[in-house]
Structures are given as structure tokens and as C-alpha cells.
């Protein structure tokens, strides 16, 4: 009975370890999505312009975009509930380059922080274009 329980625990551990990259990349995407949502609310006038919120959102996007490609090891091509396209692993350099561009654009916006609602809207256009072009190629259409 002890051997059976041990085998069950070890099996569950390997499943969790295999899903770890997927969970980490989903966490990165959720964080980027939340940050984009904060910027979008300011750009649409749903929230007042707040430089602290803008800076925090841009920092989050830059940090998570830099981290994102590290969560796609070769053994993580499949998994439950994934929207990652197999094209990622076929074109890893391009995929990483797109994440790097998003991080660089967010970092550049941090260096010249958007100063009002209109500037946040313009920043959203830049960042959104990065997100959209990557999703078009590398997000599986389920």
C-alpha cells in the first residue's frame, strides 16, 4: 500500500512538473493582460490618468514579456488547456524576438512615460500591435 501511494505521488509530481512551464506562461500572459487592462481603462477614460498605475503596468509588461519565452522548453509542446501553437517551437527565434520587442517597447515607454490619457492611448496602439501580431501566429485557435 505504501509503495502504491508513493508511486501515485511520484506520478502526480511528474504531471505537475510537466505542466509547470504552461502554468508559468499562463501566469505571465494573465499579468500582461491585467496590465493592458489598466492601461486600456485609462486610455478609454474609464479611469483617471495616474502615472503610478501607468508606470506599474508598463513595468509589469516589460518584465513578464522578457520572462515569457523562458517557459517554452521543448518538452512542453502539449498540455491541457493550452493556447500555445506548435509554431512557437518551430520558430522559437522569431517568437522570442517578438517577446523581446514587446519588452523593449514597454521599457522605452517607461523611459518616456506617457503623460496623459491620449499618450496612454497611443502607447496602447504600439503595445497592442505587438500582442496582436504575436497572437496571430503563435496562439492556437481552439
BELBEL-V182981 format. One record per residue. N is the residue number from 1. RES is the residue in one small letter. SS is DSSP state (2 for helix, 1 for strand, 0 for the rest). PHI is phi in degrees with one decimal (* if undefined). OMEGA is omega as a letter, one per 40 degrees, with the letter a starting at -180 (NA if undefined). Layout:
n=N res=RES ss=SS phi=PHI omega=OMEGA
n=N res=RES ss=SS phi=PHI omega=OMEGA
This chain:
n=1 res=x ss=0 phi=* omega=i
n=2 res=x ss=2 phi=-64.7 omega=i
n=3 res=x ss=2 phi=-62.4 omega=i
n=4 res=x ss=2 phi=-64.8 omega=i
n=5 res=x ss=2 phi=-65.3 omega=i
n=6 res=x ss=2 phi=-62.9 omega=i
n=7 res=x ss=2 phi=-62.0 omega=i
n=8 res=x ss=2 phi=-62.6 omega=i
n=9 res=x ss=2 phi=-64.9 omega=i
n=10 res=x ss=2 phi=-64.5 omega=i
n=11 res=x ss=2 phi=-63.8 omega=i
n=12 res=x ss=2 phi=-65.3 omega=i
n=13 res=x ss=2 phi=-63.6 omega=a
n=14 res=x ss=2 phi=-70.3 omega=i
n=15 res=x ss=2 phi=-65.3 omega=i
n=16 res=x ss=2 phi=-64.6 omega=i
n=17 res=x ss=2 phi=-64.8 omega=i
n=18 res=x ss=2 phi=-67.2 omega=a
n=19 res=x ss=2 phi=-82.2 omega=a
n=20 res=x ss=2 phi=-55.8 omega=i
n=21 res=x ss=2 phi=-59.2 omega=i
n=22 res=x ss=2 phi=-63.6 omega=i
n=23 res=x ss=2 phi=-65.2 omega=a
n=24 res=x ss=2 phi=-66.6 omega=i
n=25 res=x ss=2 phi=-69.5 omega=i
n=26 res=x ss=2 phi=-66.6 omega=i
n=27 res=x ss=2 phi=-62.5 omega=i
n=28 res=x ss=2 phi=-61.2 omega=a
n=29 res=x ss=2 phi=-64.6 omega=i
n=30 res=x ss=2 phi=-63.3 omega=i
n=31 res=x ss=2 phi=-64.3 omega=i
n=32 res=x ss=2 phi=-64.2 omega=i
n=33 res=x ss=2 phi=-61.5 omega=i
n=34 res=x ss=2 phi=-64.5 omega=i
n=35 res=x ss=2 phi=-63.5 omega=i
n=36 res=x ss=2 phi=-63.5 omega=i
n=37 res=x ss=2 phi=-62.5 omega=i
n=38 res=x ss=2 phi=-63.9 omega=i
n=39 res=x ss=2 phi=-65.9 omega=i
n=40 res=x ss=2 phi=-61.4 omega=i
n=41 res=x ss=2 phi=-63.9 omega=i
n=42 res=x ss=2 phi=-70.3 omega=a
n=43 res=x ss=2 phi=-60.9 omega=a
n=44 res=x ss=0 phi=-85.2 omega=a
n=45 res=x ss=0 phi=80.5 omega=i
n=46 res=x ss=0 phi=-76.4 omega=i
n=47 res=x ss=0 phi=-128.8 omega=i
n=48 res=x ss=0 phi=-68.0 omega=i
n=49 res=x ss=0 phi=-61.3 omega=i
n=50 res=x ss=0 phi=-141.1 omega=a
n=51 res=x ss=2 phi=-61.0 omega=i
n=52 res=x ss=2 phi=-67.4 omega=i
n=53 res=x ss=2 phi=-66.4 omega=i
n=54 res=x ss=2 phi=-62.3 omega=i
n=55 res=x ss=2 phi=-62.4 omega=i
n=56 res=x ss=2 phi=-63.3 omega=i
n=57 res=x ss=2 phi=-65.3 omega=i
n=58 res=x ss=2 phi=-65.8 omega=i
n=59 res=x ss=2 phi=-62.8 omega=i
n=60 res=x ss=2 phi=-62.4 omega=i
n=61 res=x ss=2 phi=-61.5 omega=a
n=62 res=x ss=2 phi=-60.2 omega=a
n=63 res=x ss=2 phi=-65.1 omega=a
n=64 res=x ss=2 phi=-71.1 omega=i
n=65 res=x ss=2 phi=-66.7 omega=i
n=66 res=x ss=2 phi=-64.4 omega=a
n=67 res=x ss=2 phi=-77.5 omega=a
n=68 res=x ss=2 phi=-50.0 omega=a
n=69 res=x ss=2 phi=-64.1 omega=a
n=70 res=x ss=2 phi=-71.3 omega=a
n=71 res=x ss=2 phi=-101.2 omega=i
n=72 res=x ss=0 phi=-128.2 omega=i
n=73 res=x ss=0 phi=-65.4 omega=a
n=74 res=x ss=2 phi=-55.3 omega=a
n=75 res=x ss=2 phi=-84.8 omega=a
n=76 res=x ss=2 phi=-112.6 omega=a
n=77 res=x ss=0 phi=-66.8 omega=a
n=78 res=x ss=0 phi=-123.1 omega=i
n=79 res=x ss=0 phi=172.7 omega=i
n=80 res=x ss=0 phi=-78.5 omega=i
n=81 res=x ss=0 phi=54.9 omega=i
n=82 res=x ss=0 phi=-110.2 omega=i
n=83 res=x ss=0 phi=-110.7 omega=i
n=84 res=x ss=1 phi=-77.1 omega=i
n=85 res=x ss=0 phi=-78.3 omega=i
n=86 res=x ss=0 phi=-57.3 omega=i
n=87 res=x ss=2 phi=-60.1 omega=i
n=88 res=x ss=2 phi=-57.5 omega=a
n=89 res=x ss=2 phi=-73.0 omega=i
n=90 res=x ss=2 phi=-78.2 omega=a
n=91 res=x ss=0 phi=-132.8 omega=a
n=92 res=x ss=2 phi=-57.0 omega=a
n=93 res=x ss=2 phi=-62.9 omega=i
n=94 res=x ss=2 phi=-65.2 omega=i
n=95 res=x ss=2 phi=-59.0 omega=i
n=96 res=x ss=2 phi=-63.6 omega=i
n=97 res=x ss=2 phi=-61.4 omega=i
n=98 res=x ss=2 phi=-68.6 omega=i
n=99 res=x ss=2 phi=-65.5 omega=i
n=100 res=x ss=2 phi=-62.2 omega=i
n=101 res=x ss=2 phi=-65.7 omega=i
n=102 res=x ss=2 phi=-60.9 omega=i
n=103 res=x ss=2 phi=-62.6 omega=a
n=104 res=x ss=2 phi=-65.4 omega=i
n=105 res=x ss=2 phi=-65.1 omega=i
n=106 res=x ss=2 phi=-65.2 omega=i
n=107 res=x ss=2 phi=-65.1 omega=i
n=108 res=x ss=2 phi=-63.3 omega=i
n=109 res=x ss=2 phi=-67.4 omega=i
n=110 res=x ss=2 phi=-64.0 omega=a
n=111 res=x ss=2 phi=-67.1 omega=i
n=112 res=x ss=0 phi=-128.8 omega=a
n=113 res=x ss=0 phi=-53.7 omega=i
n=114 res=x ss=0 phi=-53.0 omega=a
n=115 res=x ss=0 phi=-99.5 omega=a
n=116 res=x ss=0 phi=-161.8 omega=a
n=117 res=x ss=2 phi=-58.3 omega=a
n=118 res=x ss=2 phi=-63.5 omega=i
n=119 res=x ss=2 phi=-67.4 omega=i
n=120 res=x ss=2 phi=-65.8 omega=i
n=121 res=x ss=2 phi=-60.8 omega=i
n=122 res=x ss=2 phi=-66.2 omega=i
n=123 res=x ss=2 phi=-61.4 omega=i
n=124 res=x ss=2 phi=-62.0 omega=i
n=125 res=x ss=2 phi=-62.4 omega=i
n=126 res=x ss=2 phi=-63.3 omega=a
n=127 res=x ss=2 phi=-66.5 omega=a
n=128 res=x ss=2 phi=-63.9 omega=i
n=129 res=x ss=2 phi=-64.0 omega=i
n=130 res=x ss=2 phi=-61.4 omega=a
n=131 res=x ss=2 phi=-61.0 omega=a
n=132 res=x ss=2 phi=-62.7 omega=a
n=133 res=x ss=2 phi=-67.4 omega=i
n=134 res=x ss=2 phi=-71.9 omega=i
n=135 res=x ss=2 phi=-62.1 omega=a
n=136 res=x ss=2 phi=-59.7 omega=a
n=137 res=x ss=2 phi=-94.5 omega=a
n=138 res=x ss=2 phi=-110.7 omega=i
n=139 res=x ss=1 phi=-106.7 omega=a
n=140 res=x ss=0 phi=-67.4 omega=i
n=141 res=x ss=0 phi=-94.5 omega=a
n=142 res=x ss=0 phi=-87.5 omega=NA
